């Protein structure tokens, strides 16, 4: 796994990969998609530790926010005309 400085909720650009997981940074949410096998070997341990650190960083960022709402609304989705139609 490539080491990267991923600061949760810092921007709309960062993407972190752990195994076959893709972790996308947003200002109001972190999106995790894909899958991962945490195998009983050194590679599995490294992925598990990276995932553990990511979640610890997310929790720390959330706990540090005094204005944390009970729940965010779903993200706004905009429908656009198909430019190829």
Jmol script that loads the backbone (N, CA, C; Angstrom):
load data "model"
ATOM      1  N   UNK A   1       0.830  -1.184   0.000  1.00  0.00           N
ATOM      2  CA  UNK A   1       0.000   0.000   0.000  1.00  0.00           C
ATOM      3  C   UNK A   1       0.875   1.247   0.000  1.00  0.00           C
ATOM      4  N   UNK A   2       0.504   2.216  -0.803  1.00  0.00           N
ATOM      5  CA  UNK A   2       1.242   3.468  -0.891  1.00  0.00           C
ATOM      6  C   UNK A   2       0.852   4.376   0.278  1.00  0.00           C
ATOM      7  N   UNK A   3       1.836   4.892   0.973  1.00  0.00           N
ATOM      8  CA  UNK A   3       1.596   5.790   2.107  1.00  0.00           C
ATOM      9  C   UNK A   3       1.217   7.171   1.579  1.00  0.00           C
ATOM     10  N   UNK A   4       0.147   7.729   2.108  1.00  0.00           N
ATOM     11  CA  UNK A   4      -0.353   9.013   1.647  1.00  0.00           C
ATOM     12  C   UNK A   4      -0.890   9.802   2.830  1.00  0.00           C
ATOM     13  N   UNK A   5      -0.819  11.119   2.735  1.00  0.00           N
ATOM     14  CA  UNK A   5      -1.386  11.972   3.775  1.00  0.00           C
ATOM     15  C   UNK A   5      -2.826  12.262   3.405  1.00  0.00           C
ATOM     16  N   UNK A   6      -3.734  11.540   4.009  1.00  0.00           N
ATOM     17  CA  UNK A   6      -5.168  11.667   3.762  1.00  0.00           C
ATOM     18  C   UNK A   6      -5.781  12.275   5.008  1.00  0.00           C
ATOM     19  N   UNK A   7      -6.249  13.517   4.909  1.00  0.00           N
ATOM     20  CA  UNK A   7      -6.870  14.194   6.037  1.00  0.00           C
ATOM     21  C   UNK A   7      -8.380  14.161   5.801  1.00  0.00           C
ATOM     22  N   UNK A   8      -9.124  13.384   6.598  1.00  0.00           N
ATOM     23  CA  UNK A   8     -10.560  13.272   6.386  1.00  0.00           C
ATOM     24  C   UNK A   8     -11.264  14.629   6.409  1.00  0.00           C
ATOM     25  N   UNK A   9     -12.182  14.802   5.462  1.00  0.00           N
ATOM     26  CA  UNK A   9     -13.032  15.984   5.339  1.00  0.00           C
ATOM     27  C   UNK A   9     -12.259  17.249   4.955  1.00  0.00           C
ATOM     28  N   UNK A  10     -11.045  17.110   4.457  1.00  0.00           N
ATOM     29  CA  UNK A  10     -10.206  18.279   4.164  1.00  0.00           C
ATOM     30  C   UNK A  10     -10.460  18.870   2.780  1.00  0.00           C
ATOM     31  N   UNK A  11     -10.920  18.046   1.838  1.00  0.00           N
ATOM     32  CA  UNK A  11     -11.087  18.542   0.474  1.00  0.00           C
ATOM     33  C   UNK A  11     -12.003  17.610  -0.318  1.00  0.00           C
ATOM     34  N   UNK A  12     -12.183  17.923  -1.568  1.00  0.00           N
ATOM     35  CA  UNK A  12     -13.031  17.127  -2.465  1.00  0.00           C
ATOM     36  C   UNK A  12     -12.183  16.385  -3.491  1.00  0.00           C
ATOM     37  N   UNK A  13     -10.918  16.170  -3.212  1.00  0.00           N
ATOM     38  CA  UNK A  13     -10.031  15.634  -4.235  1.00  0.00           C
ATOM     39  C   UNK A  13      -9.308  14.349  -3.851  1.00  0.00           C
ATOM     40  N   UNK A  14      -8.973  14.164  -2.608  1.00  0.00           N
ATOM     41  CA  UNK A  14      -8.121  13.036  -2.228  1.00  0.00           C
ATOM     42  C   UNK A  14      -8.849  11.701  -2.341  1.00  0.00           C
ATOM     43  N   UNK A  15      -8.118  10.726  -2.851  1.00  0.00           N
ATOM     44  CA  UNK A  15      -8.593   9.345  -2.897  1.00  0.00           C
ATOM     45  C   UNK A  15      -7.472   8.475  -2.351  1.00  0.00           C
ATOM     46  N   UNK A  16      -7.821   7.591  -1.429  1.00  0.00           N
ATOM     47  CA  UNK A  16      -6.869   6.673  -0.823  1.00  0.00           C
ATOM     48  C   UNK A  16      -7.300   5.260  -1.196  1.00  0.00           C
ATOM     49  N   UNK A  17      -6.350   4.409  -1.548  1.00  0.00           N
ATOM     50  CA  UNK A  17      -6.640   3.016  -1.859  1.00  0.00           C
ATOM     51  C   UNK A  17      -6.003   2.118  -0.823  1.00  0.00           C
ATOM     52  N   UNK A  18      -6.819   1.217  -0.271  1.00  0.00           N
ATOM     53  CA  UNK A  18      -6.336   0.191   0.650  1.00  0.00           C
ATOM     54  C   UNK A  18      -6.892  -1.118   0.120  1.00  0.00           C
ATOM     55  N   UNK A  19      -6.018  -2.016  -0.289  1.00  0.00           N
ATOM     56  CA  UNK A  19      -6.488  -3.224  -0.956  1.00  0.00           C
ATOM     57  C   UNK A  19      -7.261  -2.810  -2.191  1.00  0.00           C
ATOM     58  N   UNK A  20      -8.478  -3.320  -2.319  1.00  0.00           N
ATOM     59  CA  UNK A  20      -9.340  -2.919  -3.427  1.00  0.00           C
ATOM     60  C   UNK A  20     -10.420  -1.956  -2.951  1.00  0.00           C
ATOM     61  N   UNK A  21     -10.187  -1.301  -1.811  1.00  0.00           N
ATOM     62  CA  UNK A  21     -11.086  -0.254  -1.329  1.00  0.00           C
ATOM     63  C   UNK A  21     -10.639   1.081  -1.896  1.00  0.00           C
ATOM     64  N   UNK A  22     -11.599   1.885  -2.242  1.00  0.00           N
ATOM     65  CA  UNK A  22     -11.338   3.249  -2.672  1.00  0.00           C
ATOM     66  C   UNK A  22     -12.008   4.161  -1.655  1.00  0.00           C
ATOM     67  N   UNK A  23     -11.228   5.001  -1.001  1.00  0.00           N
ATOM     68  CA  UNK A  23     -11.740   5.914   0.014  1.00  0.00           C
ATOM     69  C   UNK A  23     -11.658   7.322  -0.573  1.00  0.00           C
ATOM     70  N   UNK A  24     -12.828   7.941  -0.768  1.00  0.00           N
ATOM     71  CA  UNK A  24     -12.906   9.259  -1.390  1.00  0.00           C
ATOM     72  C   UNK A  24     -13.200  10.318  -0.338  1.00  0.00           C
ATOM     73  N   UNK A  25     -12.411  11.363  -0.356  1.00  0.00           N
ATOM     74  CA  UNK A  25     -12.573  12.465   0.582  1.00  0.00           C
ATOM     75  C   UNK A  25     -13.617  13.439   0.064  1.00  0.00           C
ATOM     76  N   UNK A  26     -14.452  13.926   0.952  1.00  0.00           N
ATOM     77  CA  UNK A  26     -15.415  14.982   0.670  1.00  0.00           C
ATOM     78  C   UNK A  26     -15.388  15.935   1.862  1.00  0.00           C
ATOM     79  N   UNK A  27     -15.962  17.090   1.691  1.00  0.00           N
ATOM     80  CA  UNK A  27     -15.992  18.046   2.796  1.00  0.00           C
ATOM     81  C   UNK A  27     -16.967  17.631   3.880  1.00  0.00           C
ATOM     82  N   UNK A  28     -18.004  16.871   3.502  1.00  0.00           N
ATOM     83  CA  UNK A  28     -19.024  16.492   4.480  1.00  0.00           C
ATOM     84  C   UNK A  28     -19.190  14.990   4.646  1.00  0.00           C
ATOM     85  N   UNK A  29     -18.393  14.184   3.942  1.00  0.00           N
ATOM     86  CA  UNK A  29     -18.509  12.729   4.080  1.00  0.00           C
ATOM     87  C   UNK A  29     -17.275  12.050   3.502  1.00  0.00           C
ATOM     88  N   UNK A  30     -17.064  10.829   3.934  1.00  0.00           N
ATOM     89  CA  UNK A  30     -16.022   9.966   3.386  1.00  0.00           C
ATOM     90  C   UNK A  30     -16.761   8.814   2.715  1.00  0.00           C
ATOM     91  N   UNK A  31     -16.452   8.549   1.459  1.00  0.00           N
ATOM     92  CA  UNK A  31     -17.101   7.472   0.729  1.00  0.00           C
ATOM     93  C   UNK A  31     -16.118   6.317   0.572  1.00  0.00           C
ATOM     94  N   UNK A  32     -16.541   5.135   1.025  1.00  0.00           N
ATOM     95  CA  UNK A  32     -15.711   3.939   0.927  1.00  0.00           C
ATOM     96  C   UNK A  32     -16.424   2.949   0.021  1.00  0.00           C
ATOM     97  N   UNK A  33     -15.762   2.517  -1.037  1.00  0.00           N
ATOM     98  CA  UNK A  33     -16.362   1.546  -1.940  1.00  0.00           C
ATOM     99  C   UNK A  33     -15.324   0.495  -2.311  1.00  0.00           C
ATOM    100  N   UNK A  34     -15.806  -0.653  -2.737  1.00  0.00           N
ATOM    101  CA  UNK A  34     -14.924  -1.733  -3.139  1.00  0.00           C
ATOM    102  C   UNK A  34     -14.938  -2.860  -2.138  1.00  0.00           C
ATOM    103  N   UNK A  35     -13.900  -3.663  -2.155  1.00  0.00           N
ATOM    104  CA  UNK A  35     -13.790  -4.770  -1.213  1.00  0.00           C
ATOM    105  C   UNK A  35     -12.330  -4.973  -0.827  1.00  0.00           C
ATOM    106  N   UNK A  36     -12.157  -5.711   0.224  1.00  0.00           N
ATOM    107  CA  UNK A  36     -10.815  -5.975   0.719  1.00  0.00           C
ATOM    108  C   UNK A  36     -10.793  -7.341   1.384  1.00  0.00           C
ATOM    109  N   UNK A  37      -9.726  -8.077   1.183  1.00  0.00           N
ATOM    110  CA  UNK A  37      -9.483  -9.323   1.899  1.00  0.00           C
ATOM    111  C   UNK A  37      -8.358  -9.052   2.888  1.00  0.00           C
ATOM    112  N   UNK A  38      -8.659  -9.165   4.161  1.00  0.00           N
ATOM    113  CA  UNK A  38      -7.636  -8.998   5.186  1.00  0.00           C
ATOM    114  C   UNK A  38      -7.059 -10.389   5.452  1.00  0.00           C
ATOM    115  N   UNK A  39      -6.067 -10.725   4.684  1.00  0.00           N
ATOM    116  CA  UNK A  39      -5.467 -12.059   4.725  1.00  0.00           C
ATOM    117  C   UNK A  39      -4.563 -12.216   5.942  1.00  0.00           C
ATOM    118  N   UNK A  40      -4.368 -13.466   6.350  1.00  0.00           N
ATOM    119  CA  UNK A  40      -3.539 -13.769   7.524  1.00  0.00           C
ATOM    120  C   UNK A  40      -2.072 -13.847   7.100  1.00  0.00           C
ATOM    121  N   UNK A  41      -1.551 -12.702   6.651  1.00  0.00           N
ATOM    122  CA  UNK A  41      -0.148 -12.604   6.259  1.00  0.00           C
ATOM    123  C   UNK A  41       0.303 -11.156   6.446  1.00  0.00           C
ATOM    124  N   UNK A  42       1.529 -10.851   6.069  1.00  0.00           N
ATOM    125  CA  UNK A  42       2.063  -9.499   6.262  1.00  0.00           C
ATOM    126  C   UNK A  42       1.280  -8.457   5.458  1.00  0.00           C
ATOM    127  N   UNK A  43       0.866  -8.822   4.247  1.00  0.00           N
ATOM    128  CA  UNK A  43       0.095  -7.886   3.419  1.00  0.00           C
ATOM    129  C   UNK A  43      -1.262  -7.595   4.073  1.00  0.00           C
ATOM    130  N   UNK A  44      -1.902  -8.618   4.608  1.00  0.00           N
ATOM    131  CA  UNK A  44      -3.177  -8.433   5.290  1.00  0.00           C
ATOM    132  C   UNK A  44      -3.033  -7.572   6.527  1.00  0.00           C
ATOM    133  N   UNK A  45      -1.953  -7.787   7.260  1.00  0.00           N
ATOM    134  CA  UNK A  45      -1.681  -6.975   8.443  1.00  0.00           C
ATOM    135  C   UNK A  45      -1.487  -5.507   8.060  1.00  0.00           C
ATOM    136  N   UNK A  46      -0.740  -5.260   6.994  1.00  0.00           N
ATOM    137  CA  UNK A  46      -0.505  -3.881   6.557  1.00  0.00           C
ATOM    138  C   UNK A  46      -1.811  -3.206   6.140  1.00  0.00           C
ATOM    139  N   UNK A  47      -2.658  -3.929   5.406  1.00  0.00           N
ATOM    140  CA  UNK A  47      -3.946  -3.362   5.006  1.00  0.00           C
ATOM    141  C   UNK A  47      -4.829  -3.101   6.225  1.00  0.00           C
ATOM    142  N   UNK A  48      -4.853  -4.032   7.177  1.00  0.00           N
ATOM    143  CA  UNK A  48      -5.667  -3.874   8.385  1.00  0.00           C
ATOM    144  C   UNK A  48      -5.203  -2.659   9.187  1.00  0.00           C
ATOM    145  N   UNK A  49      -3.903  -2.488   9.304  1.00  0.00           N
ATOM    146  CA  UNK A  49      -3.373  -1.340  10.044  1.00  0.00           C
ATOM    147  C   UNK A  49      -3.691  -0.028   9.338  1.00  0.00           C
ATOM    148  N   UNK A  50      -3.619  -0.020   8.008  1.00  0.00           N
ATOM    149  CA  UNK A  50      -3.948   1.196   7.252  1.00  0.00           C
ATOM    150  C   UNK A  50      -5.427   1.536   7.412  1.00  0.00           C
ATOM    151  N   UNK A  51      -6.275   0.519   7.373  1.00  0.00           N
ATOM    152  CA  UNK A  51      -7.708   0.733   7.562  1.00  0.00           C
ATOM    153  C   UNK A  51      -8.008   1.216   8.977  1.00  0.00           C
ATOM    154  N   UNK A  52      -7.339   0.629   9.952  1.00  0.00           N
ATOM    155  CA  UNK A  52      -7.512   1.038  11.347  1.00  0.00           C
ATOM    156  C   UNK A  52      -7.103   2.504  11.526  1.00  0.00           C
ATOM    157  N   UNK A  53      -5.987   2.907  10.931  1.00  0.00           N
ATOM    158  CA  UNK A  53      -5.512   4.292  11.047  1.00  0.00           C
ATOM    159  C   UNK A  53      -6.483   5.250  10.369  1.00  0.00           C
ATOM    160  N   UNK A  54      -6.976   4.866   9.191  1.00  0.00           N
ATOM    161  CA  UNK A  54      -7.948   5.703   8.492  1.00  0.00           C
ATOM    162  C   UNK A  54      -9.177   5.946   9.359  1.00  0.00           C
ATOM    163  N   UNK A  55      -9.742   4.878   9.921  1.00  0.00           N
ATOM    164  CA  UNK A  55     -10.946   5.023  10.741  1.00  0.00           C
ATOM    165  C   UNK A  55     -10.667   5.818  12.017  1.00  0.00           C
ATOM    166  N   UNK A  56      -9.491   5.647  12.602  1.00  0.00           N
ATOM    167  CA  UNK A  56      -9.125   6.437  13.783  1.00  0.00           C
ATOM    168  C   UNK A  56      -9.052   7.927  13.425  1.00  0.00           C
ATOM    169  N   UNK A  57      -8.507   8.239  12.249  1.00  0.00           N
ATOM    170  CA  UNK A  57      -8.427   9.640  11.805  1.00  0.00           C
ATOM    171  C   UNK A  57      -9.821  10.217  11.546  1.00  0.00           C
ATOM    172  N   UNK A  58     -10.714   9.413  10.950  1.00  0.00           N
ATOM    173  CA  UNK A  58     -12.084   9.862  10.706  1.00  0.00           C
ATOM    174  C   UNK A  58     -12.789  10.147  12.030  1.00  0.00           C
ATOM    175  N   UNK A  59     -12.687   9.226  12.975  1.00  0.00           N
ATOM    176  CA  UNK A  59     -13.329   9.406  14.287  1.00  0.00           C
ATOM    177  C   UNK A  59     -12.770  10.644  14.988  1.00  0.00           C
ATOM    178  N   UNK A  60     -11.467  10.839  14.938  1.00  0.00           N
ATOM    179  CA  UNK A  60     -10.858  12.017  15.584  1.00  0.00           C
ATOM    180  C   UNK A  60     -11.379  13.310  14.970  1.00  0.00           C
ATOM    181  N   UNK A  61     -11.495  13.354  13.647  1.00  0.00           N
ATOM    182  CA  UNK A  61     -12.010  14.556  12.982  1.00  0.00           C
ATOM    183  C   UNK A  61     -13.461  14.821  13.385  1.00  0.00           C
ATOM    184  N   UNK A  62     -14.264  13.770  13.448  1.00  0.00           N
ATOM    185  CA  UNK A  62     -15.669  13.939  13.831  1.00  0.00           C
ATOM    186  C   UNK A  62     -15.808  14.377  15.287  1.00  0.00           C
ATOM    187  N   UNK A  63     -15.028  13.790  16.171  1.00  0.00           N
ATOM    188  CA  UNK A  63     -15.095  14.144  17.589  1.00  0.00           C
ATOM    189  C   UNK A  63     -14.635  15.574  17.836  1.00  0.00           C
ATOM    190  N   UNK A  64     -13.785  16.100  16.979  1.00  0.00           N
ATOM    191  CA  UNK A  64     -13.264  17.456  17.154  1.00  0.00           C
ATOM    192  C   UNK A  64     -14.255  18.529  16.710  1.00  0.00           C
ATOM    193  N   UNK A  65     -15.315  18.138  16.029  1.00  0.00           N
ATOM    194  CA  UNK A  65     -16.287  19.110  15.527  1.00  0.00           C
ATOM    195  C   UNK A  65     -17.360  19.392  16.570  1.00  0.00           C
ATOM    196  N   UNK A  66     -17.455  20.646  16.973  1.00  0.00           N
ATOM    197  CA  UNK A  66     -18.462  21.043  17.958  1.00  0.00           C
ATOM    198  C   UNK A  66     -19.837  21.187  17.309  1.00  0.00           C
ATOM    199  N   UNK A  67     -19.866  21.417  15.994  1.00  0.00           N
ATOM    200  CA  UNK A  67     -21.127  21.676  15.290  1.00  0.00           C
ATOM    201  C   UNK A  67     -21.645  20.457  14.533  1.00  0.00           C
ATOM    202  N   UNK A  68     -21.328  19.276  15.014  1.00  0.00           N
ATOM    203  CA  UNK A  68     -21.713  18.044  14.326  1.00  0.00           C
ATOM    204  C   UNK A  68     -23.238  17.862  14.403  1.00  0.00           C
ATOM    205  N   UNK A  69     -23.927  17.872  13.252  1.00  0.00           N
ATOM    206  CA  UNK A  69     -25.391  17.723  13.270  1.00  0.00           C
ATOM    207  C   UNK A  69     -25.795  16.277  13.560  1.00  0.00           C
ATOM    208  N   UNK A  70     -27.046  16.052  13.947  1.00  0.00           N
ATOM    209  CA  UNK A  70     -27.513  14.684  14.199  1.00  0.00           C
ATOM    210  C   UNK A  70     -27.397  13.802  12.958  1.00  0.00           C
ATOM    211  N   UNK A  71     -27.729  14.350  11.779  1.00  0.00           N
ATOM    212  CA  UNK A  71     -27.635  13.591  10.531  1.00  0.00           C
ATOM    213  C   UNK A  71     -27.625  14.563   9.361  1.00  0.00           C
ATOM    214  N   UNK A  72     -26.777  14.283   8.370  1.00  0.00           N
ATOM    215  CA  UNK A  72     -26.752  15.104   7.162  1.00  0.00           C
ATOM    216  C   UNK A  72     -27.846  14.646   6.203  1.00  0.00           C
ATOM    217  N   UNK A  73     -28.361  15.567   5.383  1.00  0.00           N
ATOM    218  CA  UNK A  73     -29.269  15.133   4.326  1.00  0.00           C
ATOM    219  C   UNK A  73     -28.473  14.372   3.258  1.00  0.00           C
ATOM    220  N   UNK A  74     -29.152  13.567   2.440  1.00  0.00           N
ATOM    221  CA  UNK A  74     -28.421  12.880   1.375  1.00  0.00           C
ATOM    222  C   UNK A  74     -27.784  13.890   0.432  1.00  0.00           C
ATOM    223  N   UNK A  75     -26.708  13.512  -0.236  1.00  0.00           N
ATOM    224  CA  UNK A  75     -26.059  14.459  -1.146  1.00  0.00           C
ATOM    225  C   UNK A  75     -27.003  14.847  -2.285  1.00  0.00           C
ATOM    226  N   UNK A  76     -26.892  16.085  -2.728  1.00  0.00           N
ATOM    227  CA  UNK A  76     -27.719  16.567  -3.832  1.00  0.00           C
ATOM    228  C   UNK A  76     -27.301  15.870  -5.121  1.00  0.00           C
ATOM    229  N   UNK A  77     -28.292  15.425  -5.865  1.00  0.00           N
ATOM    230  CA  UNK A  77     -28.036  14.764  -7.147  1.00  0.00           C
ATOM    231  C   UNK A  77     -28.692  15.586  -8.227  1.00  0.00           C
ATOM    232  N   UNK A  78     -27.922  15.907  -9.240  1.00  0.00           N
ATOM    233  CA  UNK A  78     -28.432  16.733 -10.326  1.00  0.00           C
ATOM    234  C   UNK A  78     -28.517  15.868 -11.578  1.00  0.00           C
ATOM    235  N   UNK A  79     -29.665  15.897 -12.249  1.00  0.00           N
ATOM    236  CA  UNK A  79     -29.837  15.176 -13.507  1.00  0.00           C
ATOM    237  C   UNK A  79     -29.588  16.136 -14.650  1.00  0.00           C
ATOM    238  N   UNK A  80     -28.778  15.703 -15.589  1.00  0.00           N
ATOM    239  CA  UNK A  80     -28.479  16.529 -16.754  1.00  0.00           C
ATOM    240  C   UNK A  80     -28.884  15.787 -18.016  1.00  0.00           C
ATOM    241  N   UNK A  81     -29.157  16.533 -19.065  1.00  0.00           N
ATOM    242  CA  UNK A  81     -29.499  15.927 -20.352  1.00  0.00           C
ATOM    243  C   UNK A  81     -28.302  15.163 -20.892  1.00  0.00           C
ATOM    244  N   UNK A  82     -28.587  14.063 -21.575  1.00  0.00           N
ATOM    245  CA  UNK A  82     -27.534  13.250 -22.185  1.00  0.00           C
ATOM    246  C   UNK A  82     -26.958  14.040 -23.366  1.00  0.00           C
ATOM    247  N   UNK A  83     -25.673  14.402 -23.292  1.00  0.00           N
ATOM    248  CA  UNK A  83     -25.086  15.194 -24.384  1.00  0.00           C
ATOM    249  C   UNK A  83     -24.893  14.372 -25.664  1.00  0.00           C
ATOM    250  N   UNK A  84     -25.038  13.056 -25.595  1.00  0.00           N
ATOM    251  CA  UNK A  84     -24.824  12.190 -26.746  1.00  0.00           C
ATOM    252  C   UNK A  84     -26.132  11.775 -27.416  1.00  0.00           C
ATOM    253  N   UNK A  85     -27.264  12.236 -26.861  1.00  0.00           N
ATOM    254  CA  UNK A  85     -28.569  11.833 -27.415  1.00  0.00           C
ATOM    255  C   UNK A  85     -28.944  12.661 -28.617  1.00  0.00           C
TER     256      UNK A  85
END
end "model"
wireframe off; spacefill off
backbone 0.3
color backbone group
